[in-house]
Each structure stands twice: as structure tokens, then as C-alpha cells.
Amino acid sequence: MHQKKNKIIKPISPILIFLSILLVWELFVIALNIPEYILPSPSLIIIEIFTNLTDLIYHTSITMFEAVVGFLIANILALVFSVIFIHSKTVENSLYPYIIGLRVSPVIAIAPLLVLWFGTGLLSKIICSAILCFFPTLVNLTKGLRAVDKQLLDLFKSFSSNRIKTLWKLRLPNSLPYLFSAFKITIGLAIAGAIIGEFVGSNKGIGYIIQVSSYYIETTKVFAALFVIGFAGAVLFYLVSYIEKKTIFWQGD
């Protein structure tokens, strides 16, 4: 009975909090008579969303495509580098300073170069998204692949298991909790990277909508775009969480 009650409360509580925030926001704007161009009320934002829903969905789908492709590319590359690093400390020590250098460089400073080299199309946004995603997955996955019980490694060696078999049957399953922790971080970073790329040079995508709307002081449209991309990002996050729950079923809730 208690578990059933928790299952009901779990999805409802975030919705109630969100609705409470919107209500307080609405009353705050009305009470202080704040102009729409400074802070629009939630009711105006909702009207804006439904008025331009087709347009917002189109631009959101472009940003989400860039983010998802960048996310996948970054994580595949992180997997390849992690496997190399756990088998060669020399390669890791040689490449890590450059990877850290790329990580600490602000993406907003790199984005103009990406647009210059790869154009204003999807590719520069995908690369921008992948750059933001790569490092967290690399660090977490490398740690997960290494965090294997030494006795289990010795057991695999005693059965003459080669590196590929040990990686596939021992190291990768062991690293899954680390990997999904990284996924939950990088899925948001992927969207942020795509939007940053769109800010620098694009004629479509949520970043483009936000930039143009800000220029013309269409604050309601900016908030509408933020609401829609925020919702899309939340859906992706919960999708990753659902896949994690089904993949690492032995962890429980």
C-alpha cells in the first residue's frame, strides 16, 4: 500500500510544484504591474506557445536533432578513448592534457571557429554539442571500466579470457552505473551546446528563435522557446533514466 502511494505521489509532486511556481509568478507580475517586455506572466507565455506551436516544434526538433547526434558521437568517442586509456597509461598521459585543454576552453569561444570551418548548417552545432558532452562521459566511463574487483579480473585471467571478452563481459557491465550517471549530465549539455552553436550562426533552431526574439525585445517569445526546449530536455532526461532502470535492473530504484 505504501509503495503504491509513493508511485502515485512521485509523478504528481513535481507537477504541483511547477503549477505553484507559475501561480506565484502570475500573481507577482500582476501585483507589481511588471511590463511584458521585462517579465511576461505565465498566462501570456502559454498563449504564445499555443499561438506559435507549429513554429516552436519545428525549431525545437532541429535543436534536439543536433543535440542527440552530438550526444551519440561524443559518447561513442568517449567509449573508444576510455577503452584505450584503461589498456595504455602512456596514451592516457599523452592525450589527457589536450583533452583537458579542450574541456576548459569556453565553447562560446570555440563556436565561431566551428561555424567558420563547417558553415552555419547542422554540422557545426553537432560538433559544438559533442565537445560539451565528451569530457564527462570520458571521465566517468574510464573510472567505471577501471573500478573492477581485482579478484574478478584474476578469475577471468584464470579462464584465459582475452581483453575483448573481459571488456565485454566484465568491465562494461561494471561501468554501466558510471556511464548512465554521465548520460544524465551530458544530455542537458548536448542541448546547451546545440543552442550555443545556434547563437553564433544559424537561421533555425531554438537558439536562433531566442536570439532574434531578444533582439526585437519579444520577451514572451523568448520564454515560450525556453519552456518548450526545457520540456523537451526533461523528456530526454527521463528517457535516459527509464533506459537506465531497464538496463541496470539489479540496482533497484
HUTA-V198104 format. One record per residue. RES is the residue in three letters. SS is DSSP state (2 for helix, 1 for strand, 0 for the rest). OMEGA is omega in radians with two decimals (999 if undefined). BURIAL is b if it has 24 or more other ideal C-beta (glycine too) atoms within 12 Angstrom, else e. Layout:
<<RES	SS	OMEGA	BURIAL> <RES	SS	OMEGA	BURIAL>>
This chain:
<<MET	0	-3.14	e> <HIS	2	3.13	e> <GLN	2	3.12	e> <LYS	2	3.12	e> <LYS	2	3.11	e> <ASN	2	3.14	e> <LYS	2	3.12	e> <ILE	2	-3.08	e> <ILE	2	-3.03	e> <LYS	2	3.14	e> <PRO	2	-3.07	e> <ILE	2	-3.04	e> <SER	2	3.09	e> <PRO	2	3.14	e> <ILE	2	3.13	e> <LEU	2	3.11	e> <ILE	2	3.14	e> <PHE	2	3.12	e> <LEU	2	3.10	e> <SER	2	3.11	e> <ILE	2	3.13	e> <LEU	2	3.14	e> <LEU	2	3.12	e> <VAL	2	3.11	e> <TRP	2	-3.14	b> <GLU	2	-3.12	e> <LEU	2	3.14	e> <PHE	2	3.14	e> <VAL	2	-3.14	b> <ILE	2	-3.08	e> <ALA	2	-3.10	e> <LEU	2	3.13	e> <ASN	0	-3.10	e> <ILE	0	3.14	e> <PRO	0	-3.10	e> <GLU	0	-3.09	e> <TYR	0	3.08	e> <ILE	0	3.12	e> <LEU	0	3.12	e> <PRO	0	3.10	b> <SER	0	3.11	b> <PRO	2	-3.13	b> <SER	2	3.11	e> <LEU	2	3.13	b> <ILE	2	3.13	b> <ILE	2	3.09	e> <ILE	2	3.12	e> <GLU	2	3.14	b> <ILE	2	-3.10	b> <PHE	2	3.10	e> <THR	2	-3.09	e> <ASN	0	-3.04	b> <LEU	2	-3.12	e> <THR	2	3.14	e> <ASP	2	-3.13	b> <LEU	2	3.12	b> <ILE	2	3.13	e> <TYR	2	-3.11	e> <HIS	2	3.09	b> <THR	2	-3.13	b> <SER	2	3.11	e> <ILE	2	3.13	b> <THR	2	-3.12	b> <MET	2	3.09	b> <PHE	2	3.11	b> <GLU	2	-3.10	b> <ALA	2	-3.09	b> <VAL	2	3.12	b> <VAL	2	3.08	b> <GLY	2	3.10	b> <PHE	2	-3.12	b> <LEU	2	3.14	b> <ILE	2	-3.12	b> <ALA	2	-3.09	b> <ASN	2	3.06	b> <ILE	2	3.10	e> <LEU	2	3.12	b> <ALA	2	3.10	b> <LEU	2	-3.14	b> <VAL	2	-3.13	e> <PHE	2	3.13	b> <SER	2	3.12	b> <VAL	2	3.10	b> <ILE	2	-3.07	b> <PHE	2	-3.10	b> <ILE	2	3.13	b> <HIS	2	3.14	e> <SER	0	3.12	e> <LYS	2	3.14	e> <THR	2	3.12	e> <VAL	2	3.14	e> <GLU	2	-3.14	b> <ASN	2	-3.13	e> <SER	2	-3.04	e> <LEU	2	-3.02	e> <TYR	2	3.13	e> <PRO	2	-3.14	e> <TYR	2	3.11	e> <ILE	2	3.10	b> <ILE	2	3.10	e> <GLY	2	3.09	e> <LEU	2	-3.10	e> <ARG	2	-3.07	b> <VAL	2	3.08	e> <SER	0	-3.12	e> <PRO	0	-3.10	e> <VAL	2	3.13	b> <ILE	2	3.09	e> <ALA	2	-3.14	e> <ILE	2	-3.05	b> <ALA	2	3.11	b> <PRO	2	3.10	e> <LEU	2	3.13	e> <LEU	2	3.11	b> <VAL	2	3.12	b> <LEU	2	-3.08	e> <TRP	2	-2.99	e> <PHE	2	3.08	e> <GLY	0	-3.09	e> <THR	0	3.13	b> <GLY	0	-3.06	e> <LEU	2	-3.00	b> <LEU	2	-3.11	b> <SER	2	3.13	b> <LYS	2	3.12	b> <ILE	2	3.13	b> <ILE	2	3.11	b> <CYS	2	3.10	b> <SER	2	-3.12	b> <ALA	2	3.13	b> <ILE	2	-3.14	b> <LEU	2	-3.08	b> <CYS	2	-2.92	b> <PHE	2	-2.97	b> <PHE	2	-3.13	b> <PRO	2	3.12	b> <THR	2	3.13	b> <LEU	2	-3.11	b> <VAL	2	-3.10	b> <ASN	2	-3.09	b> <LEU	2	3.09	b> <THR	2	3.11	b> <LYS	2	-3.14	b> <GLY	2	3.13	b> <LEU	2	3.14	b> <ARG	2	-3.03	b> <ALA	0	-3.13	e> <VAL	0	3.11	b> <ASP	0	-3.09	e> <LYS	2	3.13	e> <GLN	2	3.09	e> <LEU	2	3.08	e> <LEU	2	3.11	e> <ASP	2	3.12	e> <LEU	2	3.11	e> <PHE	2	3.12	b> <LYS	2	-3.13	e> <SER	2	3.08	e> <PHE	0	3.12	e> <SER	0	3.12	e> <SER	0	3.14	e> <ASN	0	-3.06	e> <ARG	2	-3.11	e> <ILE	2	-3.14	e> <LYS	2	3.11	e> <THR	2	3.11	b> <LEU	2	-3.04	b> <TRP	2	-3.01	e> <LYS	2	-3.11	e> <LEU	2	-3.02	b> <ARG	2	-3.11	b> <LEU	2	3.08	b> <PRO	2	3.14	e> <ASN	2	-3.06	b> <SER	2	-3.05	b> <LEU	2	3.09	b> <PRO	2	3.09	b> <TYR	2	-3.08	b> <LEU	2	-3.12	b> <PHE	2	3.02	b> <SER	2	3.10	b> <ALA	2	3.13	b> <PHE	2	-3.10	b> <LYS	2	3.09	b> <ILE	2	-2.98	b> <THR	2	3.14	b> <ILE	2	3.06	b> <GLY	2	3.12	b> <LEU	2	3.12	b> <ALA	2	3.12	b> <ILE	2	3.12	b> <ALA	2	3.14	b> <GLY	2	3.13	b> <ALA	2	-3.13	b> <ILE	2	3.10	b> <ILE	2	3.11	b> <GLY	2	3.13	b> <GLU	2	3.08	b> <PHE	2	-3.02	b> <VAL	2	-3.12	b> <GLY	0	3.13	b> <SER	0	3.03	b> <ASN	0	3.08	e> <LYS	0	-3.09	b> <GLY	0	-3.11	b> <ILE	2	3.10	b> <GLY	2	3.10	b> <TYR	2	3.13	b> <ILE	2	-3.12	b> <ILE	2	-3.11	b> <GLN	2	-3.12	b> <VAL	2	-3.14	e> <SER	2	3.09	b> <SER	2	-3.14	e> <TYR	2	-3.13	e> <TYR	0	3.13	e> <ILE	0	3.04	e> <GLU	0	-3.01	e> <THR	2	3.14	b> <THR	2	3.13	b> <LYS	2	3.09	b> <VAL	2	3.14	b> <PHE	2	3.10	b> <ALA	2	3.11	b> <ALA	2	3.12	b> <LEU	2	3.12	b> <PHE	2	-3.08	b> <VAL	2	-3.13	b> <ILE	2	3.07	b> <GLY	2	3.10	b> <PHE	2	3.13	e> <ALA	2	3.10	b> <GLY	2	3.12	b> <ALA	2	3.10	e> <VAL	2	3.11	e> <LEU	2	3.14	b> <PHE	2	-3.12	b> <TYR	2	3.03	e> <LEU	2	3.07	e> <VAL	2	3.13	b> <SER	2	3.13	e> <TYR	2	3.11	e> <ILE	2	3.10	e> <GLU	2	-3.10	b> <LYS	2	-3.13	e> <LYS	2	-3.10	e> <THR	2	-3.13	e> <ILE	0	-3.04	b> <PHE	2	-3.10	e> <TRP	2	-3.14	e> <GLN	2	-3.05	e> <GLY	0	-3.12	e> <ASP	0	999	e>>
